[in-house]
Amino acid sequence: MTTMLDGCTPWPEVFVDRYWAVGHWRGNTLDNLLRGWALEYGPRTALVHGGTRLTYANLNRRVDRMAAGLRLRGLRPGQRVVVQLPNVPEFVLAVFALMRAGAVPVLCPVTHHAAEVSHVVRVTEAVGYVGPSTYQGYDHTAMAADIAAQGPFLRRVFTLEDPDPGAASPFGGGLSTDPSGCHYFPLGSIDAPPERAPVQSADQVAFFLLSGDTTTAPKLVPRTHNDYAYQARAAAELVSLTENDVYLAALPAAFTFALGGPGIVGTLSVGGTVVLAEDPEPTACLAVIQRERVTITSVESAVARHWLDVLPTSQADLSSLRLVQIGGAPLDRATAERVVGPEPGCRLQQVFGRAEGLLTLTRPADPDETVLTTQGRPLSPDDEIRIVDVDGKDVPDGEPGELLARGPYTVRGYYRAPDHNARSFTADGYFRTGALARRTPDGSLVVTGRIEHAPRHTDRGA
């Protein structure tokens, strides 16, 4: 079996061989892919956030310097670092820099607070934390200090802004080290001359995502360089993404829908431009679509309805928008028809996904009825899908049951969670998605809800 981080469940060797043989897995790490994209697309705009614009060359150079700065501050290959940032350029910089330094980012939504973050730090034994000093009134620096004081792991905190002396910092702002031995650094100071990056294997964990469960403490989803690079690349190909596309990341970048469905990573892989929005609030986002000539975005069904309600009074020019991906809770037909109506008048793509892997998507060439009423078909030809009854037996097409999946970008287990793995994965490696679904005659999936006994998901996967 492939060697992964201790506490992870690897893909069996027969599957590893298959995914390599057909070219899904290509042996390149995500941070090394960024290096190649910078060479190919250097002067093109990679990231936009408000008035900030970063070219591919500048993005890669800053990642190089931040990675060197992180190593200078004592981070070592294999160590885990929680990244809890909103949709700002520093999110992309920090994630790629940590990977280039050989560390493993743990992507945590900025809306999570002490209970979730302390759990994640404890399970991953994270030695570092990257976050805002304060965000939307919540004091992240004080939270990190409390977590550091409680346990032996967290020893380096990198804050997006220098804490306001005497306010955000629990130590009056003047100290870089607290009594527990935790060191504090402004993220902007993490800069050093680039050095040779450590050699890494693409079958190792690139980063952790958090499961979408809302009934239990979040579970850690280990995504490898090989599997995530494939997911983002395949999703980009499916929607015919090119260097002329402009992707609006309106949903949190810590969720896989915005990160790799094709999202941020898929857009960067083709030389397109990623526009980062910190809030999916419609007035601001519709203005950004007009200003940046956004061509593709991804939103949850509730956000889509909100945007559509505001659209008639916004007077925003959305003529550049060619595709809106909608995931999350099942989309009602009436809302689907509004998306493809006169305003905004773009193509709709329905998506179902989980942080654990599986993505199903309608295709651009699908009949309107399929696009309006289904969540499409699996992304990969090597995705294996089953729909089963309560006894685990396959049900006939058209009958509802629980959706199970395994494939080249669907994990085989959570990190350090044997009890959850016994419940959430079958003996032969299928992930129990917890979704109630049925299959149509053309092979499309209709996701209608959740299995009652399954943990409740936020559906932020897609």
C-alpha positions in Angstrom: 0.0 0.0 0.0 1.0 3.6 -0.6 2.8 5.3 2.4 0.7 8.2 3.8 0.9 10.2 7.0 0.5 7.9 10.0 -3.2 7.8 11.0 -4.4 7.9 7.4 -6.0 5.1 5.4 -4.2 4.6 2.1 -5.7 3.4 -1.2 -5.0 -0.3 -1.8 -2.1 -0.9 -4.2 -4.3 -2.3 -7.0 -6.2 1.0 -7.1 -3.0 3.1 -6.9 -1.7 1.2 -9.9 -4.9 1.8 -11.8 -5.1 5.5 -11.1 -1.5 5.9 -12.2 -1.9 3.8 -15.3 -4.8 5.8 -16.7 -3.1 9.1 -15.9 -5.3 10.4 -13.1 -2.4 10.6 -10.7 0.7 12.3 -12.1 3.2 12.6 -9.3 3.4 16.3 -9.0 2.8 18.2 -5.7 0.4 21.2 -5.7 3.1 23.7 -4.7 5.3 22.4 -7.6 2.4 22.7 -10.0 2.2 26.4 -8.9 5.8 26.8 -9.9 5.0 25.5 -13.3 2.0 27.7 -13.7 4.1 30.7 -12.8 6.6 29.9 -15.5 3.8 29.4 -18.1 1.5 32.3 -17.1 3.9 34.6 -15.3 2.6 38.1 -16.2 -1.1 37.1 -16.1 -3.3 38.1 -13.2 -3.7 35.1 -10.8 -5.5 36.7 -7.8 -7.8 39.7 -7.3 -9.1 41.0 -4.0 -10.5 44.4 -3.9 -7.7 46.7 -5.2 -5.1 44.0 -4.8 -3.9 42.2 -7.9 -1.2 39.5 -8.0 0.4 38.0 -11.1 1.3 34.4 -11.3 5.0 35.3 -11.1 4.5 37.4 -8.0 2.2 34.8 -6.4 4.9 32.1 -6.8 7.7 34.4 -5.6 5.8 35.4 -2.5 5.0 31.7 -1.8 8.7 30.9 -2.1 9.7 33.7 0.3 6.9 32.8 2.8 7.9 29.1 2.7 11.5 30.1 3.5 10.3 32.4 6.3 8.1 29.6 7.8 11.1 27.3 7.9 13.2 30.1 9.5 10.5 30.3 12.2 11.1 26.6 13.0 8.4 24.8 11.0 9.5 21.3 9.9 8.2 19.0 7.1 5.2 16.9 8.1 4.1 19.3 10.9 0.5 20.4 10.8 -0.6 24.0 10.8 -4.2 25.2 11.1 -5.1 27.8 8.5 -8.2 29.8 9.4 -8.5 32.8 7.0 -11.3 34.4 5.0 -11.1 34.7 1.2 -8.1 36.9 1.0 -4.8 36.5 -1.0 -3.0 35.4 2.2 -5.2 32.3 2.3 -3.8 31.1 -1.1 -0.2 32.3 -0.2 -0.2 30.6 3.2 -1.6 27.3 2.0 0.9 27.0 -0.9 3.8 28.3 1.2 3.1 25.7 4.0 2.9 22.9 1.4 6.2 24.2 -0.2 7.8 24.2 3.3 6.7 20.6 3.7 4.1 21.3 6.3 0.5 20.2 6.1 -2.2 22.9 6.2 -5.4 22.1 8.0 -8.1 24.2 6.3 -10.6 25.5 8.9 -13.5 27.8 8.1 -13.0 31.2 9.7 -16.5 30.9 11.2 -15.3 28.1 13.5 -14.5 29.1 17.0 -12.7 27.7 20.1 -14.6 24.4 20.4 -13.9 23.3 16.8 -10.4 24.8 16.5 -9.2 23.3 19.7 -10.5 19.9 18.6 -8.7 20.2 15.3 -5.5 21.2 16.9 -5.7 18.3 19.3 -6.4 15.7 16.7 -3.7 16.9 14.2 -1.2 17.9 16.9 -0.9 21.2 15.0 2.2 23.2 16.0 1.1 26.3 14.2 -2.0 28.5 13.6 -2.5 31.1 10.8 -5.5 33.4 11.3 -6.8 36.9 11.6 -6.1 38.8 14.8 -9.9 39.5 14.9 -12.6 38.8 12.4 -16.2 39.9 12.5 -15.8 40.8 16.2 -14.3 37.5 17.2 -10.8 37.5 18.8 -8.9 34.8 17.0 -5.5 35.7 18.6 -7.0 35.3 22.1 -8.6 32.0 21.1 -5.2 30.7 19.8 -3.5 31.8 23.0 -6.1 29.9 25.1 -5.6 26.7 23.0 -1.8 27.1 23.3 -2.1 27.3 27.0 -4.2 24.2 27.2 -2.0 21.8 25.4 1.5 20.9 24.3 1.1 21.4 20.6 0.4 24.9 19.4 3.6 27.0 19.6 3.5 29.4 16.6 0.7 31.8 15.8 0.8 33.8 12.6 -1.7 36.7 12.6 -3.0 38.3 9.4 -2.7 41.7 11.0 -0.5 42.9 13.7 -2.7 42.7 16.8 -3.9 46.1 18.0 -1.8 46.8 21.2 -3.8 46.1 24.3 -6.8 45.0 22.4 -6.7 41.9 20.1 -3.6 40.6 21.8 -4.1 38.9 25.1 -0.6 40.0 26.1 -0.9 43.7 25.5 0.6 43.5 22.0 4.2 44.0 23.2 5.3 40.4 23.6 6.1 37.9 20.8 6.1 35.0 23.3 3.5 34.2 25.9 4.0 32.4 29.3 3.2 29.0 27.7 6.0 29.4 25.2 3.9 30.2 22.2 5.4 32.6 19.7 3.4 35.2 17.8 4.3 36.7 14.4 2.6 39.0 12.0 2.0 37.0 8.9 3.4 39.8 6.8 6.8 39.4 8.5 7.1 35.8 7.4 9.6 36.5 4.6 13.0 35.2 3.8 15.3 34.7 0.7 14.0 31.5 -1.1 15.9 28.3 -0.6 15.6 24.8 -2.0 12.3 23.3 -1.0 12.3 19.9 0.7 11.6 17.0 -1.7 8.1 15.7 -1.3 6.0 12.8 -2.6 2.7 13.6 -4.4 1.1 10.6 -2.7 1.5 12.3 0.7 -1.2 14.4 2.3 -1.2 17.9 0.8 -3.7 19.3 3.3 -6.6 18.5 5.5 -10.2 19.5 4.9 -12.9 19.3 7.6 -15.9 17.1 7.2 -19.2 18.9 6.8 -20.9 17.1 9.8 -22.7 19.5 12.1 -23.8 16.9 14.7 -20.3 15.9 15.7 -16.9 17.5 16.1 -15.4 17.9 12.6 -13.5 15.0 11.2 -10.3 15.5 9.4 -10.2 14.6 5.6 -6.7 13.9 4.3 -6.4 15.0 0.7 -3.2 14.0 -1.2 -1.4 16.1 -3.9 -2.2 13.4 -6.5 -5.9 13.1 -5.7 -6.6 16.8 -5.4 -4.6 17.9 -8.4 -6.6 15.3 -10.4 -10.0 16.5 -9.0 -9.3 20.2 -9.8 -7.8 19.4 -13.2 -10.7 17.1 -14.2 -13.3 19.6 -13.0 -11.6 22.4 -15.0 -11.7 20.3 -18.1 -15.3 19.4 -17.6 -16.4 23.1 -17.6 -13.9 24.0 -20.4 -12.0 26.4 -18.2 -9.3 28.4 -20.0 -6.9 31.3 -19.3 -9.6 33.7 -20.3 -11.9 32.6 -17.5 -12.4 34.7 -14.3 -13.6 32.7 -11.3 -15.3 34.3 -8.4 -14.7 32.5 -5.1 -17.7 33.7 -3.1 -18.0 30.7 -0.9 -15.3 30.0 1.8 -12.0 28.9 0.2 -11.6 26.3 3.0 -14.5 24.3 1.4 -13.7 22.0 -1.5 -16.4 23.5 -3.7 -14.7 26.8 -3.9 -11.2 25.4 -3.6 -11.2 22.6 -6.2 -14.5 22.1 -8.0 -12.7 23.5 -10.2 -12.6 26.5 -8.0 -9.3 28.3 -7.1 -6.9 25.4 -7.8 -8.6 24.5 -11.1 -8.6 28.1 -12.3 -4.9 28.6 -11.5 -4.1 25.4 -13.3 -5.2 26.9 -16.6 -3.9 30.4 -16.1 -7.3 32.0 -15.3 -7.9 34.7 -12.8 -9.3 34.1 -9.3 -11.4 36.9 -7.7 -11.7 36.5 -3.9 -14.8 37.7 -2.1 -15.0 37.5 1.7 -18.8 37.3 1.8 -21.4 36.0 -0.7 -23.6 39.0 0.0 -25.4 39.7 -3.3 -24.9 43.4 -3.8 -21.2 43.3 -3.4 -20.7 40.1 -5.4 -22.9 41.2 -8.3 -20.9 44.4 -8.5 -17.6 42.3 -8.5 -19.0 40.2 -11.3 -19.6 43.3 -13.4 -16.3 45.0 -12.5 -14.0 42.0 -13.0 -16.0 40.5 -15.9 -16.4 37.2 -14.0 -17.2 34.2 -16.2 -17.8 31.4 -13.7 -18.7 31.2 -10.0 -20.0 28.6 -7.5 -22.7 29.2 -4.9 -25.0 27.2 -2.6 -28.6 27.0 -3.5 -29.7 29.4 -0.7 -27.1 32.0 -1.9 -28.3 31.6 -5.5 -31.9 32.4 -4.5 -30.6 35.5 -2.6 -28.7 36.7 -5.6 -31.7 36.2 -7.9 -33.9 38.1 -5.6 -31.6 41.1 -5.5 -30.7 41.0 -9.2 -33.8 42.9 -10.6 -32.9 46.0 -8.5 -29.1 45.7 -8.7 -28.7 46.9 -12.3 -25.4 44.9 -12.4 -24.2 43.9 -15.9 -23.7 40.1 -15.6 -23.3 39.5 -19.4 -19.8 38.1 -18.8 -21.1 35.3 -16.7 -21.2 32.0 -18.6 -21.7 29.4 -15.9 -23.0 29.3 -12.4 -22.4 26.1 -10.4 -24.9 25.5 -7.6 -24.4 22.9 -4.8 -25.5 22.5 -1.2 -29.0 21.6 -0.4 -31.0 20.2 -3.4 -32.0 23.0 -5.8 -35.7 23.4 -6.5 -36.7 23.5 -10.2 -38.2 27.0 -9.9 -34.8 28.5 -8.8 -33.0 26.4 -11.5 -35.2 27.9 -14.2 -34.6 31.4 -12.9 -30.8 31.0 -13.3 -31.1 30.1 -17.0 -33.9 32.7 -17.5 -33.4 36.1 -19.1 -31.4 37.3 -16.1 -28.7 36.3 -15.5 -29.2 34.1 -18.6 -26.1 31.9 -18.1 -25.6 28.2 -18.1 -26.4 26.3 -14.9 -24.4 23.4 -13.5 -25.8 21.5 -10.6 -23.1 19.9 -8.3 -23.1 17.5 -5.4 -19.9 16.9 -3.5 -18.3 16.2 -0.2 -14.9 17.2 1.4 -14.2 13.4 1.4 -14.2 13.4 -2.4 -17.0 12.5 -4.7 -18.1 15.2 -7.1 -21.1 14.8 -9.4 -21.9 17.5 -11.9 -24.3 18.1 -14.8 -22.5 18.4 -18.1 -22.5 21.5 -20.4 -24.0 19.4 -23.2 -26.7 17.8 -21.0 -30.4 18.3 -22.0 -32.1 21.1 -20.1 -34.3 18.6 -18.2 -31.2 16.9 -16.8 -29.6 20.2 -15.8 -32.8 21.5 -14.1 -33.6 18.3 -12.2 -30.5 16.3 -11.4 -27.0 16.6 -9.8 -25.4 15.1 -12.8 -22.9 12.3 -13.1 -19.6 11.5 -11.3 -16.6 13.6 -12.3 -14.3 10.7 -13.1 -14.8 7.6 -15.3 -13.2 5.7 -12.4 -15.7 6.9 -9.8 -17.6 3.9 -8.6 -21.1 4.6 -7.3 -23.6 2.4 -5.4 -27.0 3.2 -4.1 -28.0 0.9 -1.3 -30.8 0.1 1.1 -30.6 -0.1 4.9 -29.1 -3.6 4.5 -26.4 -2.4 2.2 -27.9 -4.1 -0.9 -28.0 -2.3 -4.2 -31.4 -0.9 -5.2 -32.7 -0.8 -8.7 -32.3 2.4 -10.8 -35.0 4.9 -9.9 -35.3 3.7 -6.3 -34.0 5.8 -3.5 -31.1 4.7 -1.2 -27.9 5.9 0.4 -25.2 7.1 -2.1 -21.9 5.3 -1.7 -18.7 6.1 -3.6 -15.1 5.3 -4.1 -12.6 6.6 -6.6 -9.3 8.3 -7.4 -10.1 11.4 -5.4 -12.4 10.0 -2.6 -10.6 9.2 0.6 -10.5 5.8 2.2 -10.8 7.0 5.8 -10.7 10.0 8.1 -7.5 11.0 10.0 -7.0 9.3 13.4 -10.7 8.3 13.6 -11.0 4.5 13.5 -14.5 4.5 15.1 -15.9 6.9 12.5 -14.2 5.0 9.7 -15.9 1.8 10.8 -19.3 3.6 10.4 -18.5 5.8 7.4 -16.7 3.4 5.1 -17.5 -0.1 3.9 -15.1 -2.9 4.3 -14.3 -2.7 0.6 -13.6 1.0 0.7 -16.8 2.8 -0.3 -17.5 6.1 1.5 -21.0 6.3 2.9 -22.0 9.9 1.9 -25.1 10.0 4.0 -27.0 11.4 1.0 -30.4 9.9 -0.1 -30.3 9.6 -3.9 -31.7 7.8 -6.9 -30.3 7.1 -10.3 -32.1 8.2 -13.5 -32.2 6.1 -16.7 -29.3 8.1 -18.2 -27.1 7.5 -15.1 -27.6 11.0 -13.5 -28.1 11.2 -9.8 -30.9 13.0 -8.0 -30.0 13.8 -4.4 -33.2 14.3 -2.5 -32.0 14.6 1.1 -30.1 12.8 3.9 -30.3 9.4 5.4 -32.0 9.8 8.8 -29.3 8.0 10.7 -26.4 9.7 9.0 -24.6 12.7 10.5 -26.0 16.0 9.3 -23.8 17.8 6.7 -23.6 21.4 6.0 -23.3 20.5 2.3 -20.5 23.0 2.0 -18.6 20.3 0.0 -20.7 21.3 -2.9 
